[in-house]
Amino acid sequence: MHKVQLNDRTKENKIAIYYMEDASKLYELWKSNEENEERIESMRYALRGEKAADLGLSYEEAPLVTEVELKVGAKQDFSMERSWLILHNTKGYEGKYYVGNLLAKIRWAVCEGKFLKLGSFVATGICKENTYAEGGFEQVTCCGNPVLSHYSSSIVPLVSDFEDDFSREKITMLGYKVLAEFASMEEVNADIAKKRLTDAEVEVLLHDIPGELG
């Protein structure tokens, strides 16, 4: 398992951590999302296990990729059909998002001596309420950390009065992000027993969609 540490684009002066079975998938996504060539190069070096600083790359947001042992215990999947979600960007501005189906994949794991709650998701039929132009809904733009793969059948940004016109839109998180850390197995078991995700947890899970800009 690869542990990927990024300078978090959804919070100031924070590190975002993701766990990925195949971090090499991140490089192609990184190239498509990044405009800074030095940052693209730093990801390529990181995936080879080399430190960007040792190679003369001083860009402060250089990623760090390491191999770790991650033991997954309990697993739960949660599905939400035809739901409206409120997500906030880093400035606190909210956006209203519609998803035809949200599949949240939750894993409780132990890694580096820590008890972690990890989450990943696949959102299909996703769009955003359009409050600035014609058309009631608009295509979603992912503005947070570059860990989301976005498939769209539309060549140009889609705007429509009908949410069903976005049925082929699909956003997938590559790997898992940390939703919570627990102090003991008792806390882990209590969390597993809830068998639900709170609205706050859903927002944390999807926060790389609105990210900086929303």
CYANA upper distance limits for C-alpha pairs under 8 A (distance plus 0.5 A):
  1 MET  CA     19 TYR  CA      7.24
  1 MET  CA     20 MET  CA      6.40
  1 MET  CA     21 GLU  CA      5.34
  1 MET  CA     22 ASP  CA      7.85
  1 MET  CA     67 GLU  CA      6.24
  1 MET  CA     68 VAL  CA      6.12
  1 MET  CA     69 GLU  CA      6.78
  1 MET  CA     70 LEU  CA      7.04
  2 HIS  CA     19 TYR  CA      6.15
  2 HIS  CA     20 MET  CA      5.61
  2 HIS  CA     21 GLU  CA      6.53
  2 HIS  CA     22 ASP  CA      7.48
  2 HIS  CA     23 ALA  CA      6.71
  2 HIS  CA     65 VAL  CA      6.99
  2 HIS  CA     66 THR  CA      6.10
  2 HIS  CA     67 GLU  CA      5.07
  2 HIS  CA     68 VAL  CA      6.52
  3 LYS  CA     17 ILE  CA      7.42
  3 LYS  CA     18 TYR  CA      6.41
  3 LYS  CA     19 TYR  CA      5.23
  3 LYS  CA     20 MET  CA      7.01
  3 LYS  CA     65 VAL  CA      6.15
  3 LYS  CA     66 THR  CA      5.76
  3 LYS  CA     67 GLU  CA      6.57
  3 LYS  CA     68 VAL  CA      6.96
  4 VAL  CA     17 ILE  CA      6.19
  4 VAL  CA     18 TYR  CA      5.66
  4 VAL  CA     19 TYR  CA      6.68
  4 VAL  CA     20 MET  CA      7.92
  4 VAL  CA     23 ALA  CA      8.22
  4 VAL  CA     63 PRO  CA      7.55
  4 VAL  CA     64 LEU  CA      6.30
  4 VAL  CA     65 VAL  CA      5.12
  4 VAL  CA     66 THR  CA      7.22
  5 GLN  CA     15 ILE  CA      6.90
  5 GLN  CA     16 ALA  CA      6.15
  5 GLN  CA     17 ILE  CA      5.16
  5 GLN  CA     18 TYR  CA      7.08
  5 GLN  CA     63 PRO  CA      6.26
  5 GLN  CA     64 LEU  CA      5.62
  5 GLN  CA     65 VAL  CA      6.95
  6 LEU  CA     15 ILE  CA      6.12
  6 LEU  CA     16 ALA  CA      5.63
  6 LEU  CA     17 ILE  CA      7.00
  6 LEU  CA     61 GLU  CA      7.31
  6 LEU  CA     62 ALA  CA      7.69
  6 LEU  CA     63 PRO  CA      5.50
  6 LEU  CA     64 LEU  CA      7.30
  6 LEU  CA    145 ASN  CA      8.31
  7 ASN  CA     13 ASN  CA      7.89
  7 ASN  CA     14 LYS  CA      6.77
  7 ASN  CA     15 ILE  CA      5.36
  7 ASN  CA     16 ALA  CA      6.62
  7 ASN  CA     61 GLU  CA      5.75
  7 ASN  CA     62 ALA  CA      8.04
  7 ASN  CA     63 PRO  CA      7.72
  8 ASP  CA     12 GLU  CA      7.48
  8 ASP  CA     13 ASN  CA      7.79
  8 ASP  CA     14 LYS  CA      5.96
  8 ASP  CA     15 ILE  CA      5.57
  8 ASP  CA     16 ALA  CA      5.37
  8 ASP  CA    144 GLY  CA      8.49
  8 ASP  CA    145 ASN  CA      6.98
  9 ARG  CA    144 GLY  CA      5.94
  9 ARG  CA    145 ASN  CA      5.99
  9 ARG  CA    211 GLY  CA      6.96
  9 ARG  CA    212 GLU  CA      6.80
 10 THR  CA     89 ASN  CA      7.89
 10 THR  CA     90 THR  CA      6.34
 10 THR  CA    144 GLY  CA      6.22
 10 THR  CA    145 ASN  CA      7.60
 10 THR  CA    207 HIS  CA      7.83
 10 THR  CA    208 ASP  CA      7.40
 10 THR  CA    211 GLY  CA      5.26
 10 THR  CA    212 GLU  CA      6.05
 11 LYS  CA     90 THR  CA      7.00
 17 ILE  CA    177 LYS  CA      6.74
 17 ILE  CA    178 VAL  CA      7.21
 18 TYR  CA    175 GLY  CA      7.03
 18 TYR  CA    176 TYR  CA      5.91
 18 TYR  CA    177 LYS  CA      5.03
 18 TYR  CA    178 VAL  CA      7.27
 19 TYR  CA    175 GLY  CA      5.98
 19 TYR  CA    176 TYR  CA      5.59
 19 TYR  CA    177 LYS  CA      6.89
 20 MET  CA    174 LEU  CA      7.34
 20 MET  CA    175 GLY  CA      4.74
 20 MET  CA    176 TYR  CA      6.91
 21 GLU  CA    175 GLY  CA      7.23
 23 ALA  CA     27 TYR  CA      8.10
 23 ALA  CA     47 LEU  CA      7.65
 24 SER  CA     28 GLU  CA      8.33
 24 SER  CA     47 LEU  CA      7.15
 25 LYS  CA     29 LEU  CA      7.40
 25 LYS  CA    174 LEU  CA      8.36
 26 LEU  CA     30 TRP  CA      6.30
 26 LEU  CA    147 VAL  CA      7.36
 26 LEU  CA    174 LEU  CA      7.95
 27 TYR  CA     31 LYS  CA      6.69
 27 TYR  CA     40 ILE  CA      8.36
 27 TYR  CA     43 MET  CA      7.14
 27 TYR  CA     44 ARG  CA      7.11
 28 GLU  CA     32 SER  CA      6.94
 29 LEU  CA     33 ASN  CA      6.74
 29 LEU  CA    146 PRO  CA      7.58
 29 LEU  CA    147 VAL  CA      7.81
 29 LEU  CA    148 LEU  CA      8.38
 29 LEU  CA    149 SER  CA      7.40
 30 TRP  CA     34 GLU  CA      6.32
 30 TRP  CA     40 ILE  CA      7.12
 30 TRP  CA     43 MET  CA      8.18
 30 TRP  CA    146 PRO  CA      6.63
 30 TRP  CA    147 VAL  CA      8.27
 31 LYS  CA     35 GLU  CA      8.31
 31 LYS  CA     40 ILE  CA      6.50
 33 ASN  CA    146 PRO  CA      6.84
 34 GLU  CA     39 ARG  CA      7.92
 34 GLU  CA     40 ILE  CA      7.19
 36 ASN  CA     40 ILE  CA      7.00
 37 GLU  CA     41 GLU  CA      6.73
 38 GLU  CA     42 SER  CA      6.61
 38 GLU  CA     57 LEU  CA      7.53
 38 GLU  CA     59 TYR  CA      7.51
 39 ARG  CA     43 MET  CA      6.91
 39 ARG  CA     59 TYR  CA      7.31
 39 ARG  CA     61 GLU  CA      7.81
 39 ARG  CA     62 ALA  CA      6.68
 40 ILE  CA     44 ARG  CA      7.05
 41 GLU  CA     45 TYR  CA      6.84
 42 SER  CA     46 ALA  CA      6.54
 42 SER  CA     52 ALA  CA      5.92
 42 SER  CA     57 LEU  CA      7.45
 42 SER  CA     62 ALA  CA      6.15
 42 SER  CA     63 PRO  CA      7.31
 43 MET  CA     47 LEU  CA      6.68
 43 MET  CA     62 ALA  CA      7.40
 43 MET  CA     63 PRO  CA      6.47
 43 MET  CA     64 LEU  CA      8.45
 44 ARG  CA     48 ARG  CA      7.17
 45 TYR  CA     49 GLY  CA      7.07
 45 TYR  CA     50 GLU  CA      5.74
 45 TYR  CA     51 LYS  CA      7.22
 45 TYR  CA     52 ALA  CA      6.83
 46 ALA  CA     50 GLU  CA      5.73
 46 ALA  CA     51 LYS  CA      6.58
 46 ALA  CA     52 ALA  CA      7.30
 46 ALA  CA     63 PRO  CA      6.94
 46 ALA  CA     64 LEU  CA      6.25
 46 ALA  CA     65 VAL  CA      6.04
 47 LEU  CA     65 VAL  CA      6.55
 49 GLY  CA     65 VAL  CA      7.24
 49 GLY  CA     66 THR  CA      7.49
 50 GLU  CA     54 ASP  CA      8.07
 51 LYS  CA     55 LEU  CA      7.35
 51 LYS  CA     64 LEU  CA      8.03
 52 ALA  CA     56 GLY  CA      7.15
 52 ALA  CA     57 LEU  CA      5.58
 52 ALA  CA     58 SER  CA      7.41
 52 ALA  CA     62 ALA  CA      7.18
 53 ALA  CA     57 LEU  CA      5.49
 53 ALA  CA     58 SER  CA      5.90
 58 SER  CA     62 ALA  CA      8.21
 68 VAL  CA    111 CYS  CA      7.89
 68 VAL  CA    112 GLU  CA      8.07
 69 GLU  CA    111 CYS  CA      6.74
 69 GLU  CA    112 GLU  CA      7.88
 70 LEU  CA    109 ALA  CA      7.12
 70 LEU  CA    110 VAL  CA      6.38
 70 LEU  CA    111 CYS  CA      5.21
 70 LEU  CA    112 GLU  CA      8.18
 71 LYS  CA    109 ALA  CA      5.90
 71 LYS  CA    110 VAL  CA      5.75
 71 LYS  CA    111 CYS  CA      7.02
 72 VAL  CA    107 ARG  CA      7.05
 72 VAL  CA    108 TRP  CA      6.45
 72 VAL  CA    109 ALA  CA      4.70
 72 VAL  CA    110 VAL  CA      7.06
 73 GLY  CA    107 ARG  CA      7.61
 73 GLY  CA    108 TRP  CA      6.06
 73 GLY  CA    109 ALA  CA      5.98
 73 GLY  CA    110 VAL  CA      8.33
 74 ALA  CA    107 ARG  CA      6.57
 74 ALA  CA    108 TRP  CA      5.95
 74 ALA  CA    109 ALA  CA      8.08
 74 ALA  CA    192 ILE  CA      8.13
 75 LYS  CA    105 LYS  CA      8.18
 75 LYS  CA    106 ILE  CA      6.37
 75 LYS  CA    107 ARG  CA      5.19
 75 LYS  CA    108 TRP  CA      7.03
 76 GLN  CA    105 LYS  CA      6.87
 76 GLN  CA    106 ILE  CA      5.77
 76 GLN  CA    107 ARG  CA      7.07
 76 GLN  CA    195 LYS  CA      8.28
 77 ASP  CA    103 LEU  CA      7.41
 77 ASP  CA    104 ALA  CA      6.19
 77 ASP  CA    105 LYS  CA      5.15
 77 ASP  CA    106 ILE  CA      6.43
 78 PHE  CA    102 LEU  CA      8.46
 78 PHE  CA    103 LEU  CA      6.29
 78 PHE  CA    104 ALA  CA      5.59
 78 PHE  CA    105 LYS  CA      7.08
 78 PHE  CA    106 ILE  CA      8.35
 78 PHE  CA    196 ARG  CA      8.02
 78 PHE  CA    197 LEU  CA      8.34
 79 SER  CA    101 ASN  CA      7.37
 79 SER  CA    102 LEU  CA      6.04
 79 SER  CA    103 LEU  CA      5.09
 79 SER  CA    104 ALA  CA      6.80
 80 MET  CA    101 ASN  CA      6.09
 80 MET  CA    102 LEU  CA      5.54
 80 MET  CA    103 LEU  CA      7.15
 81 GLU  CA     99 VAL  CA      7.79
 81 GLU  CA    100 GLY  CA      6.18
 81 GLU  CA    101 ASN  CA      5.11
 81 GLU  CA    102 LEU  CA      7.11
 82 ARG  CA     98 TYR  CA      7.56
 82 ARG  CA     99 VAL  CA      6.07
 82 ARG  CA    100 GLY  CA      4.79
 82 ARG  CA    101 ASN  CA      6.40
 83 SER  CA     98 TYR  CA      6.29
 83 SER  CA     99 VAL  CA      5.98
 83 SER  CA    100 GLY  CA      7.14
 83 SER  CA    101 ASN  CA      7.92
 84 TRP  CA     96 LYS  CA      7.32
 84 TRP  CA     97 TYR  CA      6.16
 84 TRP  CA     98 TYR  CA      5.09
 84 TRP  CA     99 VAL  CA      7.08
 85 LEU  CA     96 LYS  CA      6.33
 85 LEU  CA     97 TYR  CA      5.60
 85 LEU  CA     98 TYR  CA      6.76
 85 LEU  CA     99 VAL  CA      8.36
 86 ILE  CA     94 GLU  CA      6.97
 86 ILE  CA     95 GLY  CA      6.28
 86 ILE  CA     96 LYS  CA      5.29
 86 ILE  CA     97 TYR  CA      6.74
 86 ILE  CA    203 GLU  CA      8.10
 87 LEU  CA     94 GLU  CA      6.03
 87 LEU  CA     95 GLY  CA      5.96
 87 LEU  CA     96 LYS  CA      7.08
 87 LEU  CA     97 TYR  CA      7.87
 87 LEU  CA    203 GLU  CA      6.39
 87 LEU  CA    206 LEU  CA      8.25
 87 LEU  CA    207 HIS  CA      7.52
 87 LEU  CA    210 PRO  CA      7.41
 88 HIS  CA     92 GLY  CA      5.90
 88 HIS  CA     93 TYR  CA      5.90
 88 HIS  CA     94 GLU  CA      4.76
 88 HIS  CA     95 GLY  CA      6.74
 88 HIS  CA    203 GLU  CA      8.39
 88 HIS  CA    207 HIS  CA      8.01
 88 HIS  CA    210 PRO  CA      7.08
 88 HIS  CA    214 GLY  CA      7.50
 89 ASN  CA     93 TYR  CA      6.14
 89 ASN  CA     94 GLU  CA      7.01
 89 ASN  CA    207 HIS  CA      8.05
 89 ASN  CA    210 PRO  CA      5.70
 89 ASN  CA    211 GLY  CA      5.81
 89 ASN  CA    212 GLU  CA      6.12
 89 ASN  CA    213 LEU  CA      6.57
 89 ASN  CA    214 GLY  CA      5.64
 90 THR  CA    211 GLY  CA      6.88
 90 THR  CA    212 GLU  CA      5.78
 90 THR  CA    213 LEU  CA      7.82
 91 LYS  CA    212 GLU  CA      8.08
 93 TYR  CA    214 GLY  CA      8.09
 94 GLU  CA    214 GLY  CA      8.08
 95 GLY  CA    128 LYS  CA      7.69
 95 GLY  CA    129 GLU  CA      7.63
 95 GLY  CA    210 PRO  CA      8.46
 95 GLY  CA    214 GLY  CA      7.32
 96 LYS  CA    128 LYS  CA      6.40
 96 LYS  CA    129 GLU  CA      5.96
 97 TYR  CA    126 ILE  CA      7.60
 97 TYR  CA    127 CYS  CA      6.32
 97 TYR  CA    128 LYS  CA      4.85
 97 TYR  CA    129 GLU  CA      6.56
 98 TYR  CA    125 GLY  CA      8.21
 98 TYR  CA    126 ILE  CA      6.02
 98 TYR  CA    127 CYS  CA      5.89
 98 TYR  CA    128 LYS  CA      6.55
 98 TYR  CA    129 GLU  CA      8.07
 98 TYR  CA    163 GLU  CA      8.13
 99 VAL  CA    123 ALA  CA      6.94
 99 VAL  CA    124 THR  CA      6.74
 99 VAL  CA    125 GLY  CA      5.81
 99 VAL  CA    126 ILE  CA      4.76
 99 VAL  CA    127 CYS  CA      7.15
100 GLY  CA    123 ALA  CA      8.08
100 GLY  CA    124 THR  CA      6.28
100 GLY  CA    125 GLY  CA      5.03
100 GLY  CA    126 ILE  CA      6.74
100 GLY  CA    167 SER  CA      7.49
101 ASN  CA    123 ALA  CA      6.36
101 ASN  CA    124 THR  CA      5.88
101 ASN  CA    125 GLY  CA      7.12
101 ASN  CA    126 ILE  CA      8.45
102 LEU  CA    121 PHE  CA      7.51
102 LEU  CA    122 VAL  CA      6.46
102 LEU  CA    123 ALA  CA      5.03
102 LEU  CA    124 THR  CA      7.06
103 LEU  CA    121 PHE  CA      5.98
103 LEU  CA    122 VAL  CA      5.74
103 LEU  CA    123 ALA  CA      6.86
104 ALA  CA    119 GLY  CA      7.32
104 ALA  CA    120 SER  CA      6.37
104 ALA  CA    121 PHE  CA      4.94
104 ALA  CA    122 VAL  CA      7.22
105 LYS  CA    119 GLY  CA      6.08
105 LYS  CA    120 SER  CA      5.57
105 LYS  CA    121 PHE  CA      6.25
106 ILE  CA    117 LYS  CA      7.58
106 ILE  CA    118 LEU  CA      6.17
106 ILE  CA    119 GLY  CA      5.06
106 ILE  CA    120 SER  CA      7.09
107 ARG  CA    117 LYS  CA      6.42
107 ARG  CA    118 LEU  CA      5.57
107 ARG  CA    119 GLY  CA      6.85
108 TRP  CA    115 PHE  CA      7.86
108 TRP  CA    116 LEU  CA      6.22
108 TRP  CA    117 LYS  CA      5.13
108 TRP  CA    118 LEU  CA      6.63
108 TRP  CA    188 VAL  CA      7.98
109 ALA  CA    115 PHE  CA      6.49
109 ALA  CA    116 LEU  CA      5.74
109 ALA  CA    117 LYS  CA      6.96
109 ALA  CA    118 LEU  CA      7.85
110 VAL  CA    114 LYS  CA      5.98
110 VAL  CA    115 PHE  CA      5.30
110 VAL  CA    116 LEU  CA      6.55
111 CYS  CA    115 PHE  CA      7.34
111 CYS  CA    116 LEU  CA      7.86
114 LYS  CA    181 GLU  CA      7.56
114 LYS  CA    182 PHE  CA      7.90
114 LYS  CA    183 ALA  CA      8.30
115 PHE  CA    181 GLU  CA      6.16
115 PHE  CA    182 PHE  CA      5.73
115 PHE  CA    183 ALA  CA      7.32
115 PHE  CA    184 SER  CA      7.49
115 PHE  CA    185 MET  CA      7.90
115 PHE  CA    188 VAL  CA      7.84
116 LEU  CA    178 VAL  CA      7.22
116 LEU  CA    179 LEU  CA      8.09
116 LEU  CA    180 ALA  CA      6.42
116 LEU  CA    181 GLU  CA      5.13
116 LEU  CA    182 PHE  CA      6.84
117 LYS  CA    178 VAL  CA      6.48
117 LYS  CA    179 LEU  CA      5.93
117 LYS  CA    180 ALA  CA      5.53
117 LYS  CA    181 GLU  CA      6.72
117 LYS  CA    182 PHE  CA      8.49
118 LEU  CA    176 TYR  CA      6.17
118 LEU  CA    177 LYS  CA      5.91
118 LEU  CA    178 VAL  CA      5.18
118 LEU  CA    179 LEU  CA      6.00
118 LEU  CA    180 ALA  CA      7.77
119 GLY  CA    176 TYR  CA      5.60
119 GLY  CA    177 LYS  CA      5.92
119 GLY  CA    178 VAL  CA      7.01
119 GLY  CA    179 LEU  CA      6.85
119 GLY  CA    205 LEU  CA      6.94
120 SER  CA    173 MET  CA      6.30
120 SER  CA    174 LEU  CA      8.05
120 SER  CA    175 GLY  CA      6.87
120 SER  CA    176 TYR  CA      5.26
120 SER  CA    177 LYS  CA      7.04
120 SER  CA    205 LEU  CA      7.52
121 PHE  CA    172 THR  CA      6.51
121 PHE  CA    173 MET  CA      6.15
121 PHE  CA    205 LEU  CA      8.14
121 PHE  CA    206 LEU  CA      8.45
122 VAL  CA    170 LYS  CA      7.63
122 VAL  CA    171 ILE  CA      6.32
122 VAL  CA    172 THR  CA      5.00
122 VAL  CA    173 MET  CA      7.08
123 ALA  CA    170 LYS  CA      6.13
123 ALA  CA    171 ILE  CA      5.71
123 ALA  CA    172 THR  CA      6.97
124 THR  CA    167 SER  CA      7.21
124 THR  CA    168 ARG  CA      7.27
124 THR  CA    169 GLU  CA      6.19
124 THR  CA    170 LYS  CA      4.86
124 THR  CA    171 ILE  CA      7.02
125 GLY  CA    163 GLU  CA      8.31
125 GLY  CA    164 ASP  CA      7.75
125 GLY  CA    166 PHE  CA      5.67
125 GLY  CA    167 SER  CA      4.37
125 GLY  CA    168 ARG  CA      6.19
125 GLY  CA    169 GLU  CA      5.54
125 GLY  CA    170 LYS  CA      6.81
126 ILE  CA    139 GLN  CA      8.26
126 ILE  CA    140 VAL  CA      7.68
126 ILE  CA    166 PHE  CA      6.81
126 ILE  CA    167 SER  CA      7.57
126 ILE  CA    169 GLU  CA      6.31
126 ILE  CA    170 LYS  CA      7.16
126 ILE  CA    171 ILE  CA      8.27
127 CYS  CA    137 PHE  CA      6.85
127 CYS  CA    138 GLU  CA      6.27
127 CYS  CA    139 GLN  CA      5.68
127 CYS  CA    140 VAL  CA      5.90
127 CYS  CA    163 GLU  CA      7.41
127 CYS  CA    166 PHE  CA      6.88
127 CYS  CA    169 GLU  CA      8.22
128 LYS  CA    137 PHE  CA      5.99
128 LYS  CA    138 GLU  CA      5.77
128 LYS  CA    139 GLN  CA      6.77
128 LYS  CA    140 VAL  CA      6.33
129 GLU  CA    136 GLY  CA      6.59
129 GLU  CA    137 PHE  CA      5.11
129 GLU  CA    138 GLU  CA      6.78
130 ASN  CA    134 GLU  CA      8.19
130 ASN  CA    135 GLY  CA      7.16
130 ASN  CA    136 GLY  CA      5.75
130 ASN  CA    137 PHE  CA      5.22
130 ASN  CA    138 GLU  CA      5.99
131 THR  CA    136 GLY  CA      7.89
134 GLU  CA    159 VAL  CA      8.25
135 GLY  CA    159 VAL  CA      6.22
135 GLY  CA    160 SER  CA      5.36
135 GLY  CA    161 ASP  CA      5.30
136 GLY  CA    159 VAL  CA      8.01
136 GLY  CA    160 SER  CA      6.57
136 GLY  CA    161 ASP  CA      5.02
136 GLY  CA    162 PHE  CA      7.68
137 PHE  CA    159 VAL  CA      6.24
137 PHE  CA    160 SER  CA      5.86
137 PHE  CA    161 ASP  CA      6.32
137 PHE  CA    162 PHE  CA      7.44
137 PHE  CA    163 GLU  CA      7.03
138 GLU  CA    157 PRO  CA      8.08
138 GLU  CA    158 LEU  CA      6.30
138 GLU  CA    159 VAL  CA      4.89
138 GLU  CA    160 SER  CA      6.93
139 GLN  CA    157 PRO  CA      6.46
139 GLN  CA    158 LEU  CA      5.66
139 GLN  CA    159 VAL  CA      6.86
139 GLN  CA    166 PHE  CA      8.05
140 VAL  CA    209 ILE  CA      8.38
141 THR  CA    209 ILE  CA      7.46
141 THR  CA    210 PRO  CA      8.09
141 THR  CA    214 GLY  CA      8.30
142 CYS  CA    148 LEU  CA      7.83
142 CYS  CA    150 HIS  CA      8.48
142 CYS  CA    208 ASP  CA      7.09
142 CYS  CA    209 ILE  CA      4.83
142 CYS  CA    210 PRO  CA      6.56
142 CYS  CA    211 GLY  CA      7.63
142 CYS  CA    214 GLY  CA      8.31
143 CYS  CA    208 ASP  CA      6.97
143 CYS  CA    209 ILE  CA      6.17
143 CYS  CA    210 PRO  CA      5.84
143 CYS  CA    211 GLY  CA      5.19
143 CYS  CA    212 GLU  CA      6.30
143 CYS  CA    213 LEU  CA      6.41
143 CYS  CA    214 GLY  CA      6.96
144 GLY  CA    207 HIS  CA      7.66
144 GLY  CA    208 ASP  CA      4.62
144 GLY  CA    209 ILE  CA      6.32
144 GLY  CA    210 PRO  CA      6.70
144 GLY  CA    211 GLY  CA      4.09
144 GLY  CA    212 GLU  CA      6.34
144 GLY  CA    213 LEU  CA      8.45
145 ASN  CA    208 ASP  CA      6.18
145 ASN  CA    211 GLY  CA      7.60
146 PRO  CA    208 ASP  CA      8.40
147 VAL  CA    173 MET  CA      6.56
147 VAL  CA    174 LEU  CA      6.23
147 VAL  CA    208 ASP  CA      8.33
148 LEU  CA    171 ILE  CA      6.96
148 LEU  CA    172 THR  CA      6.07
148 LEU  CA    173 MET  CA      5.10
148 LEU  CA    174 LEU  CA      6.57
148 LEU  CA    208 ASP  CA      7.99
148 LEU  CA    209 ILE  CA      8.41
149 SER  CA    171 ILE  CA      6.11
149 SER  CA    172 THR  CA      5.62
149 SER  CA    173 MET  CA      6.80
149 SER  CA    174 LEU  CA      7.52
150 HIS  CA    169 GLU  CA      8.04
150 HIS  CA    170 LYS  CA      6.27
150 HIS  CA    171 ILE  CA      4.96
150 HIS  CA    172 THR  CA      7.00
151 TYR  CA    168 ARG  CA      8.41
151 TYR  CA    169 GLU  CA      6.39
151 TYR  CA    170 LYS  CA      5.59
151 TYR  CA    171 ILE  CA      6.84
152 SER  CA    168 ARG  CA      7.06
152 SER  CA    169 GLU  CA      5.41
152 SER  CA    170 LYS  CA      7.14
153 SER  CA    168 ARG  CA      6.99
153 SER  CA    169 GLU  CA      7.45
154 SER  CA    158 LEU  CA      6.97
160 SER  CA    165 ASP  CA      7.42
162 PHE  CA    166 PHE  CA      8.45
163 GLU  CA    167 SER  CA      7.95
177 LYS  CA    205 LEU  CA      7.86
179 LEU  CA    201 GLU  CA      7.39
179 LEU  CA    204 VAL  CA      7.41
179 LEU  CA    205 LEU  CA      7.42
182 PHE  CA    187 GLU  CA      6.56
182 PHE  CA    188 VAL  CA      6.85
183 ALA  CA    187 GLU  CA      7.29
184 SER  CA    188 VAL  CA      7.06
185 MET  CA    189 ASN  CA      6.57
186 GLU  CA    190 ALA  CA      6.71
187 GLU  CA    191 ASP  CA      6.73
188 VAL  CA    192 ILE  CA      6.74
189 ASN  CA    193 ALA  CA      6.65
190 ALA  CA    194 LYS  CA      7.25
191 ASP  CA    195 LYS  CA      8.16
197 LEU  CA    201 GLU  CA      6.54
197 LEU  CA    202 VAL  CA      7.10
198 THR  CA    202 VAL  CA      6.88
199 ASP  CA    203 GLU  CA      6.77
200 ALA  CA    204 VAL  CA      6.80
201 GLU  CA    205 LEU  CA      6.59
202 VAL  CA    206 LEU  CA      6.73
203 GLU  CA    207 HIS  CA      6.22
206 LEU  CA    210 PRO  CA      8.47
207 HIS  CA    211 GLY  CA      6.34
209 ILE  CA    214 GLY  CA      7.64
210 PRO  CA    214 GLY  CA      4.14
